């Protein structure tokens, strides 16, 4: 009976008629073992630690409640950032945010199947737009069916996939930025005479009808202690022409890109294009050409400088 009474007192938190601190584990030994982080020193004080234990327990419960609330909070994802070219795009925003990236061909082991870009000078990026191929292929297959064709016949069996890959190539400029192509090819040079690269071939896609327009681009700039690698001017043309475009915007984007690259005294760009939307359909004028120009800095303000550039561009 005595052993049973002592056991009951220990479970009820009393010992020899006195309150016993609950922080001491009731496991048969009092060698400094603790409960809720309070050691058995409280027991030596005749239960004086009971109030401290109660306060500690209350704080622990509150902390647990706070942790549970934090764990139950679901963070909402941020809004997707999309930009449409129907919106007004600032002159300084040459790159379209949020546009998909297209892989480039590379000889790096493991990346031999990246087949869209063939620009080995640029850094390789892992394939991301290849995931678009199945959905785009299904869309082209539906288009063929809507035209009354049989997409399962031999001649059209692989056409949807080919068309999807071709469209990704036509729009590969979405995967490039000015920083990509410049690649530190800006050089300090005390040269203040005009630099002109003319008749750069250009191929683009009309954003209104998704048919090609093509032609040539001529770029001139007056350096201000910095010059740009000549091939980079052609690459700048590629960045912005390999997108869904209108010629007017394309011309301006090229000029602004050169300005950002080397901060020259002035930039001039002239684009001459043939638009298949005017040749194959609509008015069907096969000999028409569209000429657009953008003049910035001294080329806009100084008629003689502008005339010199135009003479150089038009000379054979």
C-alpha positions in Angstrom: 0.0 0.0 0.0 2.8 2.4 0.9 4.5 1.8 -2.5 1.2 2.4 -4.3 0.6 5.6 -2.4 4.0 7.0 -3.3 3.5 6.1 -6.9 0.1 8.0 -6.9 1.7 11.0 -5.2 4.5 11.0 -7.8 2.0 11.0 -10.7 -0.1 13.7 -9.1 2.9 16.0 -8.6 3.3 15.6 -4.8 5.9 13.9 -2.7 5.6 13.5 1.1 2.6 15.8 1.1 4.5 18.6 -0.7 4.1 19.8 -4.2 6.7 18.5 -6.5 8.0 20.4 -9.5 6.5 19.0 -12.7 9.6 19.7 -14.7 11.3 16.7 -13.1 10.7 13.5 -15.1 9.0 10.9 -13.1 11.1 8.0 -14.3 12.7 6.9 -11.0 15.8 9.1 -11.0 16.4 12.8 -10.5 19.8 13.2 -12.1 19.2 16.5 -13.8 16.7 15.3 -16.3 14.2 17.9 -17.5 10.8 18.4 -18.9 9.9 21.3 -21.2 13.4 22.6 -20.8 13.4 23.2 -17.0 15.9 21.1 -15.0 15.2 19.4 -11.7 16.9 22.2 -9.7 13.3 23.5 -9.3 12.5 20.4 -7.2 15.2 21.3 -4.7 13.5 24.7 -4.2 10.4 22.9 -2.8 8.3 23.4 -6.0 9.1 27.1 -6.3 9.6 26.5 -10.1 5.9 25.6 -10.7 5.0 29.2 -11.8 8.0 29.3 -14.0 7.0 26.1 -15.6 3.5 27.3 -16.2 4.8 30.5 -17.9 7.2 28.4 -20.0 4.4 26.0 -21.1 2.2 28.9 -22.0 4.9 30.4 -24.2 5.6 27.1 -25.8 2.0 26.7 -26.7 1.8 30.1 -28.2 5.0 29.5 -30.2 3.6 26.2 -31.5 0.4 28.0 -32.6 2.4 30.6 -34.4 4.4 27.9 -36.2 1.3 26.1 -37.3 -0.2 29.3 -38.6 2.9 30.1 -40.6 3.0 26.6 -42.0 -0.6 26.9 -43.1 0.0 30.1 -45.0 0.1 29.4 -48.7 2.1 32.0 -50.6 0.3 33.2 -53.7 2.6 33.1 -56.8 3.4 36.5 -58.3 1.6 37.6 -61.4 3.0 36.4 -64.7 4.6 39.1 -66.6 3.6 39.3 -70.2 4.2 41.9 -72.8 2.4 42.3 -76.0 3.7 44.3 -78.9 0.3 45.8 -79.2 1.2 47.8 -76.1 3.5 50.8 -76.2 7.0 49.6 -75.6 9.6 52.1 -74.2 12.5 52.9 -76.4 14.9 51.6 -73.8 13.3 48.2 -73.5 14.9 46.4 -76.4 14.3 42.9 -75.0 10.9 41.6 -74.5 10.6 40.4 -70.9 9.2 36.9 -70.3 9.8 35.6 -73.8 10.8 32.0 -74.2 14.4 30.9 -74.8 15.4 28.9 -77.8 18.3 26.5 -77.5 21.4 26.9 -79.7 23.3 24.1 -81.5 26.4 23.2 -79.5 29.2 20.6 -79.7 29.1 20.4 -75.9 28.6 16.7 -74.9 25.0 16.1 -74.0 23.7 19.1 -76.1 24.2 17.7 -79.6 20.4 17.5 -80.2 19.8 21.2 -79.6 18.9 21.9 -83.3 17.3 25.4 -83.6 20.2 27.9 -83.4 23.4 27.4 -85.3 25.3 30.3 -83.7 28.3 28.7 -82.1 29.8 32.0 -81.1 27.1 32.6 -78.6 27.0 30.9 -75.2 24.9 27.7 -75.2 21.8 27.5 -73.0 20.0 24.3 -72.1 16.9 23.5 -74.2 13.7 25.1 -73.0 11.6 25.8 -76.1 11.8 22.2 -77.3 8.9 21.6 -75.0 6.8 23.8 -77.3 7.2 21.4 -80.2 4.4 18.9 -79.4 1.8 21.5 -78.8 2.8 23.6 -81.9 2.8 20.4 -84.0 -0.7 19.6 -82.9 -1.8 23.1 -83.9 -0.3 22.8 -87.3 -2.0 19.4 -87.7 -5.3 21.0 -86.8 -4.6 23.7 -89.4 -4.0 21.2 -92.1 -7.2 19.4 -91.2 -9.1 22.7 -91.3 -7.8 23.3 -94.8 -9.4 20.0 -95.9 -6.1 18.2 -96.1 -5.3 14.7 -94.7 -2.4 15.2 -92.2 -1.9 11.5 -92.2 -1.0 11.1 -95.8 2.7 10.5 -96.6 3.6 14.0 -97.8 2.1 15.7 -94.8 2.9 13.1 -92.1 5.9 15.1 -90.7 4.8 18.5 -91.9 3.4 19.7 -88.5 6.7 19.0 -86.7 8.8 20.6 -89.5 6.6 23.7 -89.5 6.8 24.0 -85.7 10.6 23.8 -85.9 10.7 26.3 -88.7 8.6 28.8 -86.8 10.8 28.5 -83.8 13.8 29.3 -86.0 12.0 32.2 -87.7 11.4 33.7 -84.2 14.8 32.8 -82.6 15.4 36.4 -81.9 13.2 36.2 -78.9 15.9 34.1 -77.3 18.7 36.7 -77.8 19.5 39.9 -76.1 21.9 42.7 -76.8 24.2 41.6 -74.1 24.4 38.1 -75.6 25.6 39.3 -79.0 27.9 42.1 -78.0 29.9 39.7 -75.9 32.5 42.4 -74.8 33.2 43.3 -78.5 33.2 47.1 -77.6 36.7 48.6 -77.9 38.2 51.9 -76.8 39.4 53.7 -79.9 40.0 57.4 -80.6 38.0 57.4 -83.9 35.5 60.1 -84.6 34.7 59.5 -88.3 31.6 57.7 -89.6 31.4 53.9 -89.6 28.9 52.4 -92.1 28.0 48.8 -92.7 25.4 48.5 -95.5 23.3 45.9 -97.3 23.0 43.6 -94.3 20.6 40.8 -95.3 17.4 40.8 -93.2 14.6 38.2 -92.9 11.6 38.7 -90.7 8.0 37.8 -90.1 5.1 40.2 -90.6 3.2 40.2 -87.3 -0.1 41.0 -89.1 -0.2 38.0 -91.5 2.6 35.7 -90.3 4.2 35.8 -93.8 7.9 36.9 -94.4 9.3 40.2 -95.4 12.9 40.5 -96.3 15.5 43.1 -97.5 18.6 44.8 -96.4 19.7 47.0 -93.6 22.3 49.8 -93.6 23.7 51.1 -90.3 26.0 54.1 -89.7 27.2 55.7 -86.5 29.7 58.3 -85.3 31.8 56.9 -82.5 32.6 58.6 -79.3 35.8 57.0 -78.1 34.2 53.5 -78.5 33.7 51.3 -81.5 31.7 48.1 -82.0 32.9 44.9 -83.7 31.6 45.1 -87.3 30.0 41.7 -87.2 28.0 42.7 -84.1 26.0 45.2 -86.2 24.8 42.3 -88.3 24.0 40.3 -85.2 22.0 43.2 -83.8 19.9 43.0 -87.0 19.4 39.3 -86.4 18.2 39.8 -82.9 15.3 42.1 -83.9 14.5 40.8 -87.3 14.0 37.2 -86.1 10.8 38.1 -84.3 7.3 39.0 -85.3 7.8 42.5 -86.5 6.7 45.5 -88.4 9.5 47.3 -90.4 9.0 50.6 -88.7 9.6 49.2 -85.3 12.5 47.0 -86.5 14.3 50.1 -87.8 14.0 52.0 -84.6 15.0 49.0 -82.4 18.2 48.5 -84.4 19.2 52.2 -83.9 18.5 52.2 -80.2 20.5 49.0 -79.8 23.6 50.5 -81.4 23.1 53.5 -79.2 23.0 51.4 -76.1 26.1 49.4 -77.1 28.6 52.2 -77.7 26.9 55.5 -76.8 27.9 57.2 -80.1 27.4 60.8 -81.2 24.7 59.6 -83.5 23.2 56.6 -85.2 21.5 56.2 -88.6 19.6 53.1 -89.8 17.9 52.6 -93.2 15.9 49.4 -94.0 14.6 48.5 -97.4 12.2 45.6 -97.4 9.9 43.5 -99.6 6.7 42.4 -97.9 5.1 39.2 -99.0 1.8 40.3 -97.6 1.8 42.9 -100.4 3.1 40.5 -103.0 1.3 37.2 -102.4 -2.0 38.6 -101.3 -4.0 41.8 -101.1 -2.8 44.3 -103.7 -0.2 41.9 -105.1 2.4 44.5 -106.1 5.5 42.4 -106.8 7.8 45.3 -107.5 7.0 47.5 -104.5 9.6 48.1 -101.8 9.3 49.8 -98.4 12.0 52.1 -97.1 12.2 53.2 -93.4 14.8 55.2 -91.6 15.7 56.2 -88.1 18.1 59.1 -87.4 19.4 59.7 -83.9 21.8 62.3 -82.5 23.9 64.2 -85.0 22.3 62.4 -87.9 19.0 64.0 -87.0 20.3 67.4 -86.1 23.0 67.9 -88.8 21.8 67.8 -92.4 25.3 67.5 -93.8 26.1 64.4 -91.7 22.8 62.8 -92.7 23.4 63.6 -96.3 26.9 62.0 -96.1 25.4 58.8 -94.7 22.7 58.6 -97.3 25.2 59.1 -100.1 27.4 56.3 -98.8 24.4 54.0 -98.5 23.1 54.7 -101.9 26.5 54.5 -103.7 27.2 51.3 -105.6 
